Amino acid sequence: MLAASAAGGLCWLAFADNRDQALDRLKSEFRRANDFAESSDRHIADTKRVLSGKRCDRLTLALLGTPFELKVWRELLHIPRGLTVSYSEIAARAGLGQAFRAVGNAVGANPVAIIIPCHRVIRADGDVGEFNAGVDKKLMLLESEK
């Protein structure tokens, strides 16, 4: 896993089978990636805490997104561990009407997957859908939360 921070908060997190590829992805997603630093040991420890199912109230995020994306990401934080919801449910809960496709784009743009649990969002037909780190990792995360 590779994490990056900016302005004192975690701003990017990715599964990294290959560190160099993950760094390239970070730089492609953040034009000023050279201004970022790999996250501190505290951010890594906090992320591991969240992964193990424990609360971590001190984890600070420094998210860059549109107002729409930020609204969707805030809604994702309300999905309880072990449960899944559809993109259309997220749209309805966030007061976004039928904008489930736009919600899907915002979910896919989540820069701190796992911390903001986008892996808990599935298609309305029950299919798990996609995940930036791959469907196998999404299935692993969902299974680990049961």
C-alpha positions as CSV (number, residue, x, y, z in Angstrom):
1,M,0.0,0.0,0.0
2,L,1.2,3.5,-0.8
3,A,-0.1,6.6,0.9
4,A,0.5,10.3,0.3
5,S,-0.2,13.3,2.4
6,A,-0.6,17.0,1.9
7,A,-1.4,19.8,4.2
8,G,-1.0,17.5,7.2
9,G,-3.7,15.0,6.0
10,L,-3.9,11.8,4.1
11,C,-4.8,12.7,0.5
12,W,-4.2,9.5,-1.5
13,L,-4.1,5.8,-0.8
14,A,-3.6,2.9,-3.1
15,F,-2.9,-0.8,-3.1
16,A,0.6,-1.0,-4.6
17,D,1.9,-4.3,-5.9
18,N,4.6,-2.2,-7.6
19,R,5.7,0.9,-5.8
20,D,7.1,2.7,-8.9
21,Q,3.8,2.1,-10.8
22,A,1.9,3.5,-7.8
23,L,4.1,6.6,-7.7
24,D,3.5,7.1,-11.4
25,R,-0.3,6.8,-10.8
26,L,0.0,9.3,-7.9
27,K,1.8,11.8,-10.2
28,S,-0.7,11.4,-13.0
29,E,-3.6,12.0,-10.6
30,F,-2.0,15.0,-8.9
31,R,-0.2,17.4,-11.1
32,R,1.8,18.8,-8.2
33,A,2.7,15.4,-6.8
34,N,6.3,16.5,-6.3
35,D,4.9,18.7,-3.5
36,F,3.5,15.7,-1.8
37,A,5.3,13.5,0.7
38,E,4.9,9.8,1.4
39,S,2.7,9.7,4.4
40,S,4.1,9.6,7.9
41,D,4.3,6.5,10.0
42,R,1.2,7.9,11.9
43,H,-0.9,8.0,8.7
44,I,0.2,4.4,7.8
45,A,-0.6,3.2,11.4
46,D,-4.0,5.0,11.3
47,T,-4.8,3.4,7.9
48,K,-3.9,-0.1,9.3
49,R,-6.2,0.6,12.2
50,V,-9.1,1.4,9.9
51,L,-8.3,-1.8,7.8
52,S,-8.5,-3.9,10.9
53,G,-12.0,-2.6,11.6
54,K,-11.1,-0.2,14.4
55,R,-12.2,3.4,14.7
56,C,-9.5,6.0,14.2
57,D,-10.8,9.5,15.1
58,R,-7.5,11.1,14.7
59,L,-7.1,10.3,11.0
60,T,-7.0,13.6,9.1
61,L,-7.9,13.7,5.4
62,A,-6.8,16.4,2.9
63,L,-9.1,15.6,0.0
64,L,-9.1,17.3,-3.3
65,G,-12.4,17.0,-5.2
66,T,-15.3,18.8,-6.6
67,P,-18.2,19.7,-4.3
68,F,-20.2,16.9,-5.9
69,E,-17.4,14.4,-5.2
70,L,-17.0,15.6,-1.7
71,K,-20.7,15.2,-1.1
72,V,-20.7,11.6,-2.4
73,W,-17.5,10.7,-0.4
74,R,-19.1,12.0,2.8
75,E,-22.1,9.8,2.1
76,L,-19.9,6.8,1.7
77,L,-18.6,7.3,5.2
78,H,-22.1,6.4,6.5
79,I,-22.0,2.8,5.0
80,P,-21.5,0.4,7.9
81,R,-18.8,-2.2,7.8
82,G,-20.2,-5.4,6.4
83,L,-23.0,-3.8,4.4
84,T,-23.2,-2.8,0.8
85,V,-25.4,-0.2,-1.0
86,S,-26.0,0.5,-4.6
87,Y,-24.9,3.6,-6.6
88,S,-28.6,4.7,-6.8
89,E,-29.0,4.3,-3.1
90,I,-26.1,6.6,-2.5
91,A,-27.6,9.1,-5.0
92,A,-30.9,9.1,-3.1
93,R,-29.3,9.3,0.3
94,A,-27.2,12.3,-0.8
95,G,-30.2,14.0,-2.3
96,L,-28.8,13.7,-5.8
97,G,-31.9,12.3,-7.5
98,Q,-31.2,9.9,-10.3
99,A,-27.6,10.9,-10.7
100,F,-26.3,7.4,-10.0
101,R,-23.9,7.4,-13.0
102,A,-22.3,10.6,-11.8
103,V,-22.2,9.0,-8.3
104,G,-20.4,6.1,-9.9
105,N,-17.8,8.4,-11.3
106,A,-17.4,10.2,-8.0
107,V,-17.0,6.8,-6.2
108,G,-14.4,5.8,-8.8
109,A,-12.5,9.1,-8.2
110,N,-12.2,8.4,-4.4
111,P,-8.5,9.1,-3.6
112,V,-8.5,7.3,-0.3
113,A,-10.2,4.0,-1.0
114,I,-10.8,1.9,2.1
115,I,-10.7,4.9,4.4
116,I,-13.7,6.2,2.5
117,P,-15.3,2.8,1.8
118,C,-16.1,2.9,-1.9
119,H,-15.6,-0.9,-2.0
120,R,-19.0,-1.1,-0.2
121,V,-20.8,0.3,-3.2
122,I,-22.2,-2.2,-5.7
123,R,-24.4,-2.3,-8.7
124,A,-28.2,-2.4,-8.2
125,D,-28.3,-5.9,-9.7
126,G,-26.0,-7.2,-7.0
127,D,-22.8,-7.4,-9.1
128,V,-19.8,-6.0,-7.3
129,G,-18.9,-3.7,-10.1
130,E,-15.5,-2.2,-10.5
131,F,-12.7,-1.1,-8.1
132,N,-9.5,0.8,-8.9
133,A,-7.3,-1.9,-7.3
134,G,-9.2,-4.6,-9.1
135,V,-12.3,-6.7,-8.4
136,D,-10.3,-9.3,-6.6
137,K,-9.2,-6.7,-4.0
138,K,-12.8,-5.4,-3.7
139,L,-14.1,-8.9,-3.0
140,M,-11.3,-9.5,-0.5
141,L,-12.2,-6.3,1.4
142,L,-15.9,-7.1,1.4
143,E,-15.2,-10.7,2.6
144,S,-12.9,-9.4,5.4
145,E,-15.7,-7.2,6.7
146,K,-18.2,-10.0,7.2
